[in-house]
Amino acid sequence: MSEEKAVPDDAAAPEDGAAPDGDVAERLAPHGPRQVRTMRDLLPWEGTPRPSDRVLLAFLFIIPLFYLVMWPLRPMLIAKMPVLLSFLIGAKTVVAGAGAFAAVESHPLWIVVAAGWAGMMKFDWLWWFAGRRWGERIVSIFANTERTYRRAEQIRRLPRWLLIALVVLGRFPGVPGSIVWLISGWSGMRFWTFFLCNAAGALVLSWGCAWIGFEIGQPAVDLLKLVDKYALWVSLAIIVGIAVWSGWKEARRQSAQGR
């Protein structure tokens, strides 16, 4: 295997609209998904990392773990602290539930919208920063199957205006948000372009979810209180479901590798 050429950070990616050249063009060339066999394969840098590299990579792995841990806690918290939960995880269903409670308990809807907006986008800039710093190497770690890597390659080849549109839509169903944000940094999108587009998309989605819950009102609150009543059993069912799904996915992966 040929040794990948290190690229200095100040040449990490071209400016908006500029064509890549030289070392940056080499970095933009596709390499395929990263095959993780050892812990070293999960490191996106070459040589000795800086402390900031370690911190950034740790956050990228902690963020999905945080949301996974919070998943079975949703039924226990959504009826008790819906606004706080909206900020913590920014889930669309939670924001809608908080909107329903705002209607029934006469709370200002803008508080729900603001909490959901901040909750949705609070970590997204880290993915942009990782893409800016490590480029294809970090994309190949998170797009670690042929299918997801092909999808990442398709996104990378999109015109700039379409990539910006995908950043806006990054939180909408069907859009691989984290991959889009990595590629936006890899492709050289300026931070403020990314941040404003990401913020606009999150604001629209948060407002829409909160408004739907607000319009539904009491029926949604009754349902959430019912979930809260059986929260322990719902949470246990979610944990078992996650374990079964993870085992099934791993079995499929090993079966595919054995062919």
N, C-alpha and C positions, 0 to 999 in steps of 0.2 A: 504494500500500500504506500502510495507516495505521501510525503509529508506535506501537510497543508501549510501554505505560506501565511505567516502572521501578518496582520494588517494593523497599523497604528490606529488609535481611537480617532484621531483627527481626520482620518480618511475613511471613517466607518461607512459612510454612505453619501450619495450625491445630494445636492440641494434639490428642492422641489422643482420638478420639471426638467432637471438636467440629466443628460445621458451619462451612464457610468462609463469610466474609462480606467485603463491601467490596472492597478492593484484592486480597485473597487470592483471593476468588471469581473475580475477573477473571483472575488468573494461572492458576487451575485450569481455565479455559475452554479447550477444544481449539482448536488452530490448524492442525493438519495437519503432515505430515512436512516437514522442512527440505530445500529444494532447494539442493544444494551446487554453486554455480557459481564462486565465488571463495573464497579463504582466509577472507574475512570471514564467510562463511556457516557456518564451523566454530567461530565464537566465540559462546558462550552469554550474554555480557554486553552491556549497553548502556553507551555512554560509555567512560570511562577505567577500565580494570581495575586492581585492586590486585595487588601481587606474589603474594599467596596465590591469586588467581584463575588467574594464569598457571601457577603450580606445579601446582595441582589439575588443570587441563585437560591439562597435559603428561603427568601420571601416567595420566589416563584414556586417552590415545592410546598411551602407552608400554606399558601393561599388556598389551593384545592383541598388540602387536608382540613383547613378551618371550615370550609363550606360542607365538607363531608361530615365532620363532627356535629355541625349545627343542624344538619338535615333531620335526624331523629328527635331533636329538641324543639322543632317547630310546633308540633301539636301541643306541647306543654306551655309554650310562651305566647302563641299568637293571640289568644284571648285575654291574656294578662297584661302584656306590654307590646301591643302591635306596632306602635310607632318606633320604639327602640329596636324591635326585631327588624323592621323595615330598614333602619339604618345599618344594622349589623350585617344583614345578608342581602338586602336589596332584591329579594325574590319577587317576581310579579304577583304571585298569589298572595304573598304576605302584604304587599302594598295595597292590593285590592281589598284584603280583609281590614287593614287599617282604615281605608276609606269608608268601609261599611260602618265601622265603629264611630268614625267621625260624624257620620250622618245621624246615627242613633243617639250618640251622647253629645251632640251639638258642639263638636270640636272644630276648629278652623281646618278646612281641607288643605290649605297651603302648607301646614306643618307636616302633614302626611306626604305631600308631594316633595317637599324639601328633604325629608328623611329618606324617602325612596330614591330620590335623585342622587343624594350623596352616597347612599348605600350601594347603588348600582355601579358607580364610577370610581369609587375611592381607591381601588387597586389597579385600575386599567393602565394608568400611566407607567407602571412598573414593567408591563409587557412591552410597551413602546420602547422604554429605555433599554430593556434587554435586547430587543431586536436591533436597536441602534448600536449597541456595544458589541454584540457577538454575531449578528447577521445570520447567515445560513446555518452556522453551527448550532445555535439555540433552536432554530426552527426545526432542524432535523431531529432534535431530542424530543420535542413535544409533538411533532408530526411523525410519529415513530412507526407508522405502518405505511405500506405502499399506497393504500387508498387515501389516507390523510395527507401524505406527502404530495401525491398527485394533485389533490385539492389545493394545497398550499402553492404548488407551482402554477396552477391556473390563476390563483389570486395574484401572485407575483407578476404575472404577465398582463394583468388588466391595465387599461389606461389609467392615468393618475386620477382623473375625475371619478372613475368608478371605484377606485380604492378609497377615495375620500368618502364616497357614498356608503361603502361598506363599513367604514369607521363609524359613521352616523348610525347605521343599522346594526352595529355590533352586538347589541343586547336583544335584538329581536329574534324570534324563533327561526331556526334554520340557518342562522349565520354563525360560523365558527369564530366567535369573538376573539378569543385569545390568540388564535393563529393570525387573524386579520391585524390585531394590534402589534404582534411581533413583526409581521411583514411591513407594516407601515413604518416602523422604526428602521428596519433593514433597508427599505427602499429609499430612505432619506427624507421622509416627510418631516417638516419642521414641528417642533414640540407644540407650539401654540396652534398650529393648524390641526394637529391631532387632538389637543385638549379641547378646543372649542367645538369641533365636530362631535367628539365623544360626549361632551357635556350636553350638547343640543339633543342628541339622540336619547340620552338617558333622561333628560327632562321631559321630552315628549312621551316616552314610554311610562315614566313614573306618573305623569299627569293622567294619561289614558287609563292606567290600571286603577289609580286612586278614584278617578271619576266613575268608572264602572262599578267599583265597590260602593261608592257613595250613592249611586242611583239604585242599586239593589237594596241597600240599607238593611232593614230588620231581618229579612230571610237569610241573608249572608251571615249576620251576627248570630242568629239562632243555630245555623249550621256550625259555625266556629265554636260556639259554646258546647255543642254536642261533641265535637272533636275534642275539646278541652276536657270534657267529662270522662272520656275514654282515652285520654292522652297517653297513659302508660302503655295500654295495649296497642294503640296506633304506633307509638314509637318502637315497641318491640317488633311489630310487624315490619316496620321500615328497616330496622337493623337486620332482621332475618332476610328480607328481600335483597338488601345490599350485599349480604354475604353470599346468597345463592347466585345473584347476578354476577358477582365478581368471580366466583368459582366456575360458573358456566363460561364466562368470557375467557378465563385462563385456560380452561380445558379446550376450548375451540382454538386458541392460539397455539397450544402445544400440539394439537392434532394437525393443524396446518403446517407447523414446522416439521412434523414427522413424515409428511408426504414426500 
